[in-house]
Amino acid sequence: MKIHHIGYLVKKIERAALAFEGLGYLRIGETVRDEGRGADILFLEKDGYRIELISPYTPGSVAAGLLKTYKNAPYHICYASRDFCADMDRLEQSGYVRMGEPQAAPAIGGRRVVFFMHAAMGMIELLEELPPT
């Protein structure tokens, strides 16, 4: 698995994007409204590093609850997987607890993602990497 991005919770996505742009980050596309997760999502990149800004727009969003706890902060690392099902099994056998079923992520071209929690290190996200065409 290879690191795809670092997820960063923010209260106001545009203000956060402007702050990151001040550090030299460039936007990758536009902000995407993820109806299933109740959050707006925007990717930015600098020097080959990609971050995902996640800003809840509904109080019932999982991201809204996390934002109350963590404030504006990074909260997960996303790993791209070439063998999604095998990597899910391997993570579960290694003590990671899956937090729901894989779901399509509109901000990443509809590819499936699933989140895991580990008691010693926190949350990670697994992203289904599409085979090269």
Secondary structure, DSSP 8 states (H G I E B T S, - for coil): -EEEEEEEE-S-HHHHHHHHHHTT-EEEEEEEEETTTTEEEEEEEETTEEEEEEEESSTTSHHHHHHHHH-SEEEEEEEEESSHHHHHHHHHHTT-EE-S--EEEGGGTTEEEEEEEETTTEEEEEEE-----
